[in-house]
Amino acid sequence: MELKVIAYARNGFSDKFGIPRQSREESSIVTRIVFTPDYSSPDAIRGISDYSHLWLLWGFSANRRFRHAESEPEQMSDSLTVRPPRLGGNTRVGVFATRSPFRPNPIGLTSVRLLRVESGELIVSGADLLDGTPIYDIKPYLSFSDSHPDACNGFAEKSRDYRLHVDWSSCVYAESDSVRKEALRRDLEEILSQDPRPAYQTDSERIYRLDYAGHTVAFKVQGDTVVVESLNPKD
Amino acid sequence: MELKVIAYARNGFSDKFGIPRQSREESSIVTRIVFTPDYSSPDAIRGISDYSHLWLLWGFSANRRFRHAESEPEQMSDSLTVRPPRLGGNTRVGVFATRSPFRPNPIGLTSVRLLRVESGELIVSGADLLDGTPIYDIKPYLSFSDSHPDACNGFAEKSRDYRLHVDWSSCVYAESDSVRKEALRRDLEEILSQDPRPAYQTDSERIYRLDYAGHTVAFKVQGDTVVVESLNPKD
């Protein structure tokens, strides 16, 4: 089967670095779903506003796969096992027992909250997608067949509540627009709390830089705290 | 993107007629997931038993699409709208607001319960798949990102609790093995209660025949009741 791109994701995740590893229900980060010309008719989404949640089927782009490859240099896309960062990077599990991007068919699956339809685009929250990600299908979420709140999460359970504290107290800002700054800070707080460092890095003095929504944030990670150093418009 | 088949579904749904329209958590119908040679290594599913539920991404086969086409003759696969049977067949909704098989990329998405791993195969329940359906990906179900029990189900809410009563009292059996008969009856009860008739058919005297697990069941539908006429090994 050959897949056609029906839409692209548009958001502030311009960088391979910083995308959440899994979508989160409570995410406030907004993504626009922009249909390709063949599917941009209002007909294709008629009735979709009656649903609160949607499924996106999308492609792990080369960029995203590269982001993971950097931290997992031995990871081959034709391997049947992967080494999840959250298991410390030494334990191999089967590719079909993970949501790793290194899959025989690199299709991602993400549930999102539908906020609204605007100018023929879907405005959603909770998408763990890089800006420009190709989307292959959109389906309504059906709670009676898709929701299993008591499912056993295997090793992924360990990452369920993993969060870092974000400390802005020593941040130097170049941004003067305070409304814009607050929105940026809210999104970045969510992104940084999920520990965007490449896996297995523990140098507490190393400064990392992450691009988001036209800005660059610099930070280091000390213990369970992300210390933000600066937030500047991207050069 | 071109997809590789990683496995095939094996179950009693030999016929396009009778497949449930949506998977159900409580389904007792068992499907075996049989990997293709490239992916049949135990490595590929190492650790999968730690999860209670899985996602299957699979292909709507020509057979399955035909099953729907019979009841929806005007349905074209390149149309941006579909007419869901549960809306009476006259209301058009956008293809991305339905789980219809008539999609730009005919990929199905089904969550199943993992019962056990047996001889390198996954034994699952709840799959709404035709026997022989190609599977493109298997992912662990993660309750913290995939489960939204309070999601609004749009028009699909109307079909949530739709069930017919199944009346076996006038059934003529050719099957002599009573254990086998009980297992068959349990599966068929579930299948028939979901009203496998083609959409928009209301003739209460018409006899329908459905093949399942090497048997043929004959039935008619009178009001909210499926009256089973006979259950015989398939010719």
Interface residues (C-beta under 8 A of the other chain):
Chain A: M1 E2 L3 K4 I6 Q22 S23 R24 E25 D38 Y39 S41 P42 D43 A44 I45 R46 G47 I48 D50 Y51 S52 H53 W55 L57 G59 L80 T81 R92 V93 G94 V95 F96 A97 T98 R99 R103 P104 N105 P106 I107 L109 T110 S111 P134 Y136 D137 I138 K139 P140 Y141 L142 S143 F144 S145 D146 S147 H148 P149 D150 A151 C152 N153 G154 F155 A156 R160
Chain B: M1 E2 L3 K4 I6 Q22 S23 R24 E25 D38 Y39 S41 P42 D43 A44 I45 R46 G47 I48 D50 Y51 S52 H53 W55 L57 G59 L80 T81 R92 V93 G94 V95 F96 A97 T98 R99 R103 P104 N105 P106 I107 L109 T110 S111 P134 Y136 D137 I138 K139 P140 Y141 L142 S143 F144 S145 D146 S147 H148 P149 D150 A151 C152 N153 G154 F155 A156 R160
